Amino acid sequence: MPKRSSSVVGREFGNGMRAAIDATGMTQRELAVKLGWQEAKLSDMLAGKGGVTETEVRELLAYCRTPLAERERLIELFREQGSVYLQVPDNGVPEQVQTLINQEKESDETTGWSMNLVPGLLQIPEYITVVTEAAPVEAEDVPALVAARVARAEILEPGRKFTFFVHENALLLQVGGEEVWREQLAHLLRMSVRRYISIRIIPRSVGMHAGTSGDFRVMKFPKYPPVVYIESVRCCLFFDDKETVDTYETILKDLAAVALDEEQSRAVINSILEGLQ
């Protein structure tokens, strides 16, 4: 397989292969020697750049004694081509898929648009619980799913940049009781003063706007092309082709043109919060 630029699929494949190697307790250098490979060849594969054949992938996984189900998943990822990656998670909650978690951890800049709910990374645990309980998941799975989503917020730290465009309606939607609603708004105010987080509200008075097609986020990386992430009830999509990325970045520019600035946005959040007291 010829070498290629790293993609979402390629990086997900590389992450899975890295986990398979780590499970053996061997270093990459040791494994490369045992397989008779150049270490650079193994490094390219783990970076999602190809450079190996399917037969070689199967040989490596067999040597690592990777469980059959995971082996077949990785082979399917290896075969995947193109700039669109569709995932249908087993538990039916797209935000819990490992691919999204991996992309978030690797990105250094995220810009998102939320029309109906507070952005996931800014949700407090109580808010997340109510949202998760309303999703089509089994009740016994809720605690684990909530814990996983809460943990994702750990990426909100200096060194990364986050911009959240949020429709005013998302702030006015009561999720849980009034106490949860109030604490969620207060949390937004606390997060909005962090220098690496920008929260900008699209007021209802704007009317029709560029974001009415639905929520999405654009993630940017130090070494890889940007990725657009979109989710629905039962699946999620990752795009890294230039045409799609350009389209969604145009939408973000249009939203920025009608959004309130950060100070005005804080005033809107604070006004809603004061109305609850």
CORCORBEL-V988123 format. One record per backbone hydrogen bond with DSSP energy under -1.0 kcal/mol. CO is the residue of the C=O (numbers start at 0). NH is the residue of the N-H. If there is no record, write none. Layout:
# CORCORBEL-V988123
((CO & NH) (CO & NH))
This chain:
# CORCORBEL-V988123
((6 & 10) (7 & 11) (8 & 12) (9 & 13) (10 & 14) (11 & 15) (12 & 16) (13 & 17) (14 & 18) (15 & 19) (16 & 20) (17 & 21) (18 & 22) (20 & 23) (21 & 24) (26 & 30) (27 & 31) (28 & 32) (29 & 33) (30 & 34) (31 & 36) (37 & 41) (38 & 42) (39 & 43) (40 & 44) (41 & 45) (42 & 46) (43 & 48) (44 & 47) (48 & 3) (52 & 56) (53 & 57) (54 & 58) (55 & 59) (56 & 60) (57 & 61) (58 & 62) (59 & 63) (60 & 65) (61 & 64) (66 & 70) (67 & 71) (68 & 72) (69 & 73) (70 & 74) (71 & 75) (72 & 76) (73 & 77) (74 & 78) (75 & 79) (82 & 239) (84 & 237) (86 & 235) (88 & 91) (92 & 95) (93 & 96) (96 & 100) (97 & 101) (98 & 102) (99 & 103) (100 & 104) (101 & 105) (102 & 106) (107 & 160) (108 & 219) (109 & 162) (110 & 217) (111 & 164) (112 & 215) (113 & 166) (118 & 121) (119 & 122) (123 & 127) (124 & 128) (125 & 129) (126 & 130) (127 & 131) (128 & 132) (129 & 133) (131 & 134) (134 & 136) (137 & 140) (138 & 141) (140 & 144) (141 & 145) (142 & 146) (143 & 147) (144 & 148) (145 & 149) (146 & 150) (147 & 151) (149 & 152) (150 & 153) (151 & 154) (152 & 155) (154 & 156) (156 & 159) (160 & 109) (161 & 197) (162 & 111) (163 & 199) (164 & 113) (165 & 201) (166 & 169) (167 & 171) (168 & 172) (176 & 180) (177 & 181) (178 & 182) (179 & 183) (180 & 184) (181 & 185) (182 & 186) (183 & 187) (184 & 188) (185 & 189) (186 & 190) (187 & 191) (190 & 193) (193 & 196) (195 & 161) (197 & 163) (199 & 165) (200 & 259) (201 & 167) (202 & 205) (203 & 206) (208 & 211) (210 & 213) (215 & 112) (216 & 228) (217 & 110) (218 & 226) (219 & 107) (219 & 108) (226 & 218) (227 & 238) (228 & 216) (229 & 236) (234 & 231) (235 & 86) (236 & 229) (237 & 84) (238 & 227) (240 & 244) (241 & 245) (242 & 246) (243 & 247) (244 & 248) (245 & 249) (246 & 250) (247 & 251) (248 & 252) (249 & 253) (250 & 254) (251 & 255) (252 & 256) (254 & 258) (260 & 264) (261 & 265) (262 & 266) (263 & 267) (264 & 268) (265 & 269) (266 & 270) (267 & 271) (268 & 272) (269 & 273) (270 & 274) (272 & 275))
